[in-house]
């Protein structure tokens, strides 16, 4: 997303206005979103949820003047014929509002927020409580920051670092963190750009095969699993003694085999780390199996890996 520094206060104030208006929306998959917005009653916005959740076009006089002014000031008010459209969406997770890219997320640097974010946050929250005394936590590939913001109450004394290669995502993450009252450090780049060792690394890497190589979707080879493996190895090597990596991702299952699991277990073993690995949801994004890249794949599973470095 091409957001300027001047957009940040406007979008922060927009979140505050939506909060006061009682706004609530649950993010869905692109497939579900595409289906819902084809319905007869979803051709033009009739509610705030239509504007900031379903990304529907709206009449110029539909929104309150303050919201219109903030969208315009942030540079995210788009024209669609005689109607207007918001260039951002807002969803709620664990009581917090998260601003992210509007639908459809077709740009190469679109900032995704989806059901994976909810599964990721729930996985991280369940596991962080088992890690004593976290003083340093890194959210690798943080996107709009939904995972770390949801996890922050469980690590109240931690220095939280959000890193990402997408500056637009980091702008949104900074806005979301400020709105949630969570103090974070923002680092543009990969894990190499973050100094020191970590008590906890949380990560939700892209894991799909994407012909357009979009930043938050393309996971590389291994049917989209390469980036998850690479991130896992990089994070494991930076953990403090007793530190843990909490990796949520998707894995393509071929003839009953989970190649990502096998690779992670092998690489973690080489580094003297233990690993717990489980399926969180056995079957997600089934529509992807129609694509040639998934011709051998029987299902895509949502998985969680907990990697621990020995004391």
ABEGO torsion letter per residue (X at the ends): XBBBAAAAAAAAAAAAAAAAAGBBBBBBBAAAAAAAAABAAAABBABAAAAAAAGBBBBAAABBAAAAAAAAAAGABBBBEABBBBABBBBBBGGBBBBBBBOBBABAABBBBBAAAAAAAAAAAAAAAABBGBABBBBBGAEAGAAAAAAAAABAABBBBBBBABAAAAAAAAAAAAAAGBBBBBBBEBAAABBEBBABBBBBBBABBBAAGBAAABAEBGGGAAAAAAAAAAAAAABBBGBBBBBBBBBBBBGGBBAAAAAAAAAAAAAGBBBBBBBABABBGAAAAABAAAAABABBBBBBBBBBBBX
